[in-house]
């Protein structure tokens, strides 16, 4: 799993630049913070899927299939990206078990909500330019809070992958 300290350290550094710099650079740091967290989430989801099959795939042909599943998964939406990838790697019954645990704890709703908010911010950041515009983006401190909200859930999903596959 990708360590929290690495992404948190980067986001905190971007926050310090954001807080001490005037426009437009502060906008760049805010955009970059969102993009970095979203990339970290995608990589974490990939690592969870890879961990599920670690040591179980014995042939090159099936390793290629696994690599293809991960390579063709772009994005960090729960249902469209993560769940679909996991269904292909661990199967429907184990995915249902993981999801039931997340639903019972209320974490699935929290994760979905946070990911949806991040997707909105990510799309705004990725599809707009700061050149000559007064567009504002969420501050890196908000992005840090989003990391803190979802990290424990992603860690729980990774632990599930280690224990149940």
Secondary structure, 3 states (H helix, E strand, C coil): CCCHHHHHHHHHHHHHHHHHCCCCHHHHHHHHHHHHHHHHHHHHHHHHHHHHHCCCCCCHHHHHHHHHHHHCCCCCCHHHHHHHHHHHHHCHHHHHHHHHHHHHHCHHHHHHHHHHHHHHHHHHHHCCCCCCCCCCCCCHHHHHHHHHHHHHHHHHHHHHHHHHC
